Amino acid sequence: MGLPSHANVVIIGGGVAGCSIAYHLTRIGITDVALLERRQLTCGTTWHAAGLVGQLRATRNLTELAKYTADLYHSLEAETGQATDLVSVKISRPSMPHWRPMPEPL
Ligand SMILES: Cc1cc2nc3c(=O)[nH]c(=O)nc-3n(C[C@H](O)[C@H](O)[C@H](O)COP(=O)(O)OP(=O)(O)OC[C@H]3O[C@@H](n4cnc5c(N)ncnc54)[C@H](O)[C@@H]3O)c2cc1C
């Protein structure tokens, strides 16, 4: 595919970050987007990822972002026809008997 002569937004790198930015820009109506990848889409670190979408992160914002991501993966197939094959795994307390509820903050 030839390079466009003009784009409002140019994203360099077709890993999960670049692809996600392109996807979300087009979702809010910014469609004049060019995604430049030097080799092949997702050929970088993204190709090596195990595909885990951990839900508990270091900060509240990151945790909310992770939750958004998991929800998005579930809705992507309906939206695009492309299966993500995401499987939800929940760890319940009986399988982790040493877990205790956190005490309420003082
Ligand atoms: C072994 C392993 C397992 C992992 N498992 C998980 C996991 O289970 N869950 C999780 O959330 N994260 C995981 N990660 C981390 C996750 O893979 C990365 O955080 C994520 O893929 C980074 O995405 P990225 O788009 O920033 O970078 P990349 O995927 O590396 O994408 C960068 C892209 O930019 C392109 N590029 C670079 N320079 C140029 C240029 N000048 N012009 C054009 N294109 C260029 C590259 O070719 C590449 O395709 C794992 C990482 C590794 C190494």
The ligand as a Tripos MOL2 file, in Angstrom:
@<TRIPOS>MOLECULE
LIG
   53    58     1     0     0
SMALL
NO_CHARGES

@<TRIPOS>ATOM
      1 C1          7.5310  -11.9090   26.6500 C.3       1 LIG1
      2 C2          6.5360  -10.7730   26.8880 C.ar      1 LIG1
      3 C3          5.2840  -11.0800   27.3750 C.ar      1 LIG1
      4 C4          4.3540  -10.0510   27.6190 C.ar      1 LIG1
      5 N1          3.1180  -10.3720   28.0760 N.ar      1 LIG1
      6 C5          2.2110   -9.3850   28.2980 C.ar      1 LIG1
      7 C6          0.9000   -9.6980   28.7450 C.ar      1 LIG1
      8 O1          0.5310  -10.8430   28.9210 O.2       1 LIG1
      9 N2          0.0300   -8.6650   28.9660 N.ar      1 LIG1
     10 C7          0.3950   -7.3600   28.7680 C.ar      1 LIG1
     11 O2         -0.4350   -6.4660   28.9890 O.2       1 LIG1
     12 N3          1.6320   -7.0270   28.3240 N.ar      1 LIG1
     13 C8          2.5410   -8.0120   28.0910 C.ar      1 LIG1
     14 N4          3.7800   -7.6960   27.6470 N.ar      1 LIG1
     15 C9          4.0790   -6.2830   27.4170 C.3       1 LIG1
     16 C10         3.4490   -5.8550   26.0850 C.3       1 LIG1
     17 O3          3.7780   -6.8120   25.0860 O.3       1 LIG1
     18 C11         3.9940   -4.4760   25.6690 C.3       1 LIG1
     19 O4          3.8010   -3.5460   26.7260 O.3       1 LIG1
     20 C12         3.2680   -3.9630   24.4510 C.3       1 LIG1
     21 O5          3.2230   -4.9350   23.4240 O.3       1 LIG1
     22 C13         3.9760   -2.7220   23.9160 C.3       1 LIG1
     23 O6          3.2750   -2.3190   22.7800 O.3       1 LIG1
     24 P1          3.8040   -1.1230   21.9140 P.3       1 LIG1
     25 O7          2.7890   -0.8750   20.8350 O.co2     1 LIG1
     26 O8          4.1570    0.0240   22.8000 O.co2     1 LIG1
     27 O9          5.2090   -1.6150   21.3080 O.3       1 LIG1
     28 P2          5.5060   -2.6810   20.1430 P.3       1 LIG1
     29 O10         4.5530   -3.8130   20.1270 O.co2     1 LIG1
     30 O11         6.9580   -3.0170   20.2480 O.co2     1 LIG1
     31 O12         5.2400   -1.8610   18.8300 O.3       1 LIG1
     32 C14         6.1520   -0.9170   18.3210 C.3       1 LIG1
     33 C15         6.0660   -1.0160   16.7970 C.3       1 LIG1
     34 O13         6.7300    0.1190   16.2480 O.3       1 LIG1
     35 C16         7.3900   -0.3020   15.0900 C.3       1 LIG1
     36 N5          8.4100    0.6920   14.8340 N.ar      1 LIG1
     37 C17         9.4840    0.9950   15.5810 C.ar      1 LIG1
     38 N6         10.1830    2.0080   15.0230 N.ar      1 LIG1
     39 C18         9.5040    2.3570   13.9120 C.ar      1 LIG1
     40 C19         9.7350    3.3190   12.9020 C.ar      1 LIG1
     41 N7         10.7840    4.1450   12.9430 N.pl3     1 LIG1
     42 N8          8.8570    3.4120   11.8650 N.ar      1 LIG1
     43 C20         7.7710    2.5910   11.8300 C.ar      1 LIG1
     44 N9          7.5110    1.6330   12.7590 N.ar      1 LIG1
     45 C21         8.3820    1.5360   13.7810 C.ar      1 LIG1
     46 C22         7.9220   -1.6740   15.4270 C.3       1 LIG1
     47 O14         8.1800   -2.4510   14.2620 O.3       1 LIG1
     48 C23         6.7540   -2.2510   16.2410 C.3       1 LIG1
     49 O15         5.8320   -2.9750   15.4370 O.3       1 LIG1
     50 C24         4.7200   -8.7000   27.3800 C.ar      1 LIG1
     51 C25         6.0030   -8.4090   26.8680 C.ar      1 LIG1
     52 C26         6.8760   -9.4310   26.6160 C.ar      1 LIG1
     53 C27         8.2550   -9.0900   26.0450 C.3       1 LIG1
@<TRIPOS>BOND
     1     1     2 1
     2     2     3 ar
     3     2    52 ar
     4     3     4 ar
     5     4     5 ar
     6     4    50 ar
     7     5     6 ar
     8     6     7 ar
     9     6    13 1
    10     7     8 2
    11     7     9 ar
    12     9    10 ar
    13    10    11 2
    14    10    12 ar
    15    12    13 ar
    16    13    14 ar
    17    14    15 1
    18    14    50 ar
    19    15    16 1
    20    16    17 1
    21    16    18 1
    22    18    19 1
    23    18    20 1
    24    20    21 1
    25    20    22 1
    26    22    23 1
    27    23    24 1
    28    24    25 2
    29    24    26 1
    30    24    27 1
    31    27    28 1
    32    28    29 2
    33    28    30 1
    34    28    31 1
    35    31    32 1
    36    32    33 1
    37    33    34 1
    38    33    48 1
    39    34    35 1
    40    35    36 1
    41    35    46 1
    42    36    37 ar
    43    36    45 ar
    44    37    38 ar
    45    38    39 ar
    46    39    40 ar
    47    39    45 ar
    48    40    41 1
    49    40    42 ar
    50    42    43 ar
    51    43    44 ar
    52    44    45 ar
    53    46    47 1
    54    46    48 1
    55    48    49 1
    56    50    51 ar
    57    51    52 ar
    58    52    53 1
@<TRIPOS>SUBSTRUCTURE
     1 LIG1         1 GROUP 0 **** ****
